[in-house]
Structures are given as structure tokens and as C-alpha cells.
Amino acid sequence: QVQLVESGGGLVQAWGSLRLSCAASGRTFSSYAMGWFRQAPGKEREFVAVISKSGGNAGNADSVKGRFTISRDNAKNTVYLQMNSLKPEDTAVYYCAARITSASDGYYTLPQSYKYWGPGTQVTVSS
């Protein structure tokens, strides 16, 4: 089992940057594929970026390609989301998620694929 805690959210102006962090408990972080998802008011939770347990494979949603980068440091049990050129439509609660996997380079874009979730961190982008 793993527990996740996000940090780094806040209020930023359009075109600004933020870096989100997700710290995981436990000694088997490298066994988990990780993902960042977001949910805006009145909308469904959506995929933002995901990364394999090895860190060797990653994927981004079309809406954030070229602006957001996911990475992980297995020695620190942490996954990051670097967000640049933020837009008002990026405003949402951002969630970190984890699922155990045997595939070194597998990643998963559907929220229902993930068993463990953090409480979320609010990101607000003003125009």
C-alpha cells in the first residue's frame, strides 16, 4: 500500500509556472506507475500526464503537450509535474495517483486504472 501527498499548488498568473510534487510513503515506490490527473468544477477527472515505474516512458494529454512535463525520482519516492505557460483553463484540483505494475515501461491514462490517490492540490491560473 502507498500513501500520496501532493504539494506545490497555488495561484499563478497566466503564462506563469508551477511545479507540483507528490511524495509517496513506503519502500516500493519504484513498483508503481504514477499519474497526474485534474478535475475542474463541474467536470470529470481527466488525465494530465503519466509515467512508467522506471521513468523511461511517459505520456501527456494533448491539452498540455509542450507545456507540462512529468518526471520522477525513485530515490526520493517523489513524482513531479512541471507546468509552464499556464492558462486559465488549467485551473483545477490536481491529483497524484499510483498503481502497482509489473511492466517496466507501462503507463496508464485512465483514472480507473489507479488504486491509490492523493487528496489533491488546487491550482488556480488568473487571466
VENCORUR-V876285 format. One record per pair of residues at least 24 apart in sequence whose C-alpha atoms are under 10 Angstrom apart, sorted by the first residue. I is the first residue (numbers start at 1). J is the second residue. If there is no record, write none. Layout:
i=I j=J
i=I j=J
This chain:
i=1 j=25
i=1 j=26
i=1 j=27
i=1 j=28
i=1 j=29
i=1 j=98
i=1 j=99
i=1 j=100
i=1 j=115
i=1 j=116
i=2 j=26
i=2 j=27
i=2 j=28
i=2 j=29
i=2 j=32
i=2 j=97
i=2 j=98
i=2 j=99
i=2 j=100
i=2 j=115
i=2 j=116
i=2 j=117
i=2 j=118
i=3 j=97
i=3 j=98
i=3 j=116
i=3 j=117
i=3 j=118
i=3 j=119
i=4 j=77
i=4 j=78
i=4 j=79
i=4 j=95
i=4 j=96
i=4 j=97
i=4 j=98
i=4 j=116
i=4 j=117
i=4 j=118
i=4 j=119
i=4 j=120
i=5 j=78
i=5 j=95
i=5 j=96
i=5 j=97
i=5 j=117
i=5 j=118
i=5 j=119
i=5 j=120
i=5 j=121
i=6 j=78
i=6 j=79
i=6 j=80
i=6 j=94
i=6 j=95
i=6 j=96
i=6 j=97
i=6 j=117
i=6 j=118
i=6 j=119
i=6 j=120
i=6 j=121
i=6 j=122
i=7 j=80
i=7 j=94
i=7 j=95
i=7 j=96
i=7 j=119
i=7 j=120
i=7 j=121
i=7 j=122
i=8 j=80
i=8 j=81
i=8 j=121
i=8 j=122
i=8 j=123
i=9 j=92
i=9 j=93
i=9 j=94
i=9 j=120
i=9 j=121
i=9 j=122
i=9 j=123
i=9 j=124
i=10 j=91
i=10 j=121
i=10 j=122
i=10 j=123
i=10 j=124
i=10 j=125
i=11 j=91
i=11 j=122
i=11 j=123
i=11 j=124
i=11 j=125
i=11 j=126
i=12 j=86
i=12 j=87
i=12 j=88
i=12 j=91
i=12 j=123
i=12 j=124
i=12 j=125
i=12 j=126
i=12 j=127
i=13 j=85
i=13 j=86
i=13 j=87
i=13 j=88
i=13 j=124
i=13 j=125
i=13 j=126
i=13 j=127
i=14 j=84
i=14 j=85
i=14 j=86
i=14 j=87
i=14 j=88
i=14 j=89
i=14 j=90
i=14 j=124
i=14 j=125
i=14 j=126
i=14 j=127
i=15 j=67
i=15 j=83
i=15 j=84
i=15 j=85
i=15 j=86
i=15 j=87
i=15 j=88
i=15 j=125
i=15 j=126
i=15 j=127
i=16 j=83
i=16 j=84
i=16 j=85
i=16 j=86
i=16 j=87
i=16 j=125
i=16 j=126
i=17 j=67
i=17 j=68
i=17 j=82
i=17 j=83
i=17 j=84
i=17 j=85
i=17 j=86
i=17 j=87
i=17 j=125
i=18 j=68
i=18 j=81
i=18 j=82
i=18 j=83
i=18 j=84
i=18 j=85
i=18 j=86
i=18 j=123
i=19 j=68
i=19 j=69
i=19 j=70
i=19 j=80
i=19 j=81
i=19 j=82
i=19 j=83
i=19 j=84
i=20 j=70
i=20 j=79
i=20 j=80
i=20 j=81
i=20 j=82
i=20 j=83
i=20 j=94
i=20 j=95
i=20 j=96
i=20 j=121
i=20 j=123
i=21 j=70
i=21 j=71
i=21 j=72
i=21 j=78
i=21 j=79
i=21 j=80
i=21 j=81
i=21 j=82
i=21 j=96
i=21 j=121
i=22 j=72
i=22 j=77
i=22 j=78
i=22 j=79
i=22 j=80
i=22 j=81
i=22 j=95
i=22 j=96
i=22 j=97
i=22 j=118
i=22 j=120
i=22 j=121
i=23 j=73
i=23 j=76
i=23 j=77
i=23 j=78
i=23 j=79
i=23 j=80
i=23 j=96
i=23 j=118
i=24 j=74
i=24 j=76
i=24 j=77
i=24 j=78
i=24 j=79
i=24 j=96
i=24 j=97
i=24 j=98
i=24 j=118
i=25 j=76
i=25 j=77
i=25 j=78
i=26 j=77
i=27 j=74
i=27 j=75
i=27 j=77
i=28 j=74
i=28 j=77
i=28 j=100
i=29 j=53
i=29 j=73
i=29 j=74
i=29 j=75
i=29 j=76
i=29 j=77
i=29 j=78
i=29 j=79
i=29 j=98
i=29 j=99
i=29 j=100
i=30 j=54
i=30 j=55
i=30 j=72
i=30 j=73
i=30 j=74
i=30 j=75
i=30 j=77
i=30 j=78
i=30 j=100
i=30 j=101
i=30 j=104
i=31 j=74
i=31 j=98
i=31 j=99
i=31 j=100
i=31 j=101
i=31 j=102
i=31 j=103
i=31 j=104
i=32 j=74
i=32 j=97
i=32 j=98
i=32 j=99
i=32 j=100
i=32 j=101
i=32 j=102
i=32 j=103
i=32 j=104
i=32 j=106
i=32 j=107
i=32 j=114
i=32 j=116
i=33 j=57
i=33 j=58
i=33 j=97
i=33 j=98
i=33 j=99
i=33 j=100
i=33 j=101
i=33 j=102
i=33 j=103
i=33 j=104
i=33 j=105
i=33 j=106
i=33 j=107
i=33 j=108
i=33 j=114
i=34 j=58
i=34 j=70
i=34 j=71
i=34 j=72
i=34 j=78
i=34 j=79
i=34 j=80
i=34 j=96
i=34 j=97
i=34 j=98
i=34 j=99
i=34 j=100
i=34 j=101
i=34 j=107
i=34 j=108
i=34 j=109
i=34 j=114
i=34 j=116
i=34 j=117
i=35 j=59
i=35 j=60
i=35 j=70
i=35 j=71
i=35 j=79
i=35 j=80
i=35 j=81
i=35 j=95
i=35 j=96
i=35 j=97
i=35 j=98
i=35 j=99
i=35 j=107
i=35 j=108
i=35 j=109
i=35 j=110
i=35 j=111
i=35 j=114
i=35 j=117
i=36 j=60
i=36 j=70
i=36 j=79
i=36 j=80
i=36 j=81
i=36 j=94
i=36 j=95
i=36 j=96
i=36 j=97
i=36 j=98
i=36 j=109
i=36 j=111
i=36 j=117
i=36 j=118
i=36 j=120
i=37 j=61
i=37 j=92
i=37 j=93
i=37 j=94
i=37 j=95
i=37 j=96
i=37 j=97
i=37 j=109
i=37 j=110
i=37 j=111
i=37 j=117
i=37 j=120
i=38 j=90
i=38 j=91
i=38 j=92
i=38 j=93
i=38 j=94
i=38 j=95
i=38 j=96
i=38 j=111
i=38 j=120
i=38 j=121
i=38 j=122
i=38 j=123
i=39 j=90
i=39 j=91
i=39 j=92
i=39 j=93
i=39 j=94
i=39 j=95
i=39 j=120
i=39 j=122
i=40 j=89
i=40 j=90
i=40 j=91
i=40 j=92
i=40 j=93
i=40 j=94
i=40 j=122
i=40 j=123
i=41 j=91
i=41 j=92
i=41 j=93
i=43 j=92
i=45 j=92
i=45 j=93
i=45 j=94
i=45 j=95
i=45 j=110
i=45 j=111
i=46 j=94
i=46 j=95
i=46 j=109
i=46 j=110
i=46 j=111
i=47 j=94
i=47 j=95
i=47 j=108
i=47 j=109
i=47 j=110
i=47 j=111
i=48 j=81
i=48 j=94
i=48 j=95
i=48 j=109
i=49 j=81
i=49 j=96
i=49 j=107
i=49 j=108
i=49 j=109
i=50 j=79
i=50 j=81
i=50 j=96
i=50 j=97
i=50 j=98
i=50 j=106
i=50 j=107
i=50 j=108
i=50 j=109
i=50 j=110
i=51 j=79
i=51 j=98
i=51 j=105
i=51 j=106
i=51 j=107
i=51 j=108
i=51 j=109
i=52 j=99
i=52 j=101
i=52 j=103
i=52 j=104
i=52 j=105
i=52 j=106
i=52 j=107
i=52 j=108
i=53 j=98
i=53 j=99
i=53 j=100
i=53 j=101
i=53 j=102
i=53 j=103
i=53 j=104
i=53 j=105
i=53 j=106
i=53 j=107
i=54 j=103
i=54 j=104
i=54 j=105
i=54 j=106
i=55 j=79
i=55 j=104
i=55 j=105
i=55 j=106
i=55 j=107
i=56 j=104
i=56 j=105
i=56 j=106
i=56 j=107
i=57 j=104
i=57 j=105
i=57 j=106
i=57 j=107
i=58 j=105
i=58 j=106
i=58 j=107
i=58 j=108
i=59 j=107
i=59 j=108
i=59 j=109
i=60 j=109
i=61 j=109
i=63 j=89
i=63 j=90
i=64 j=90
i=86 j=123
i=86 j=124
i=86 j=125
i=86 j=126
i=86 j=127
i=87 j=124
i=87 j=125
i=87 j=126
i=87 j=127
i=88 j=123
i=88 j=124
i=88 j=125
i=88 j=126
i=88 j=127
i=89 j=124
i=89 j=125
i=89 j=126
i=89 j=127
i=90 j=123
i=90 j=124
i=90 j=125
i=90 j=126
i=91 j=122
i=91 j=123
i=91 j=124
i=91 j=125
i=91 j=126
i=92 j=120
i=92 j=121
i=92 j=122
i=92 j=123
i=92 j=124
i=92 j=125
i=93 j=119
i=93 j=120
i=93 j=121
i=93 j=122
i=93 j=123
i=93 j=124
i=94 j=118
i=94 j=119
i=94 j=120
i=94 j=121
i=94 j=122
i=94 j=123
i=95 j=119
i=95 j=120
i=95 j=121
i=95 j=122
i=96 j=120
i=96 j=121
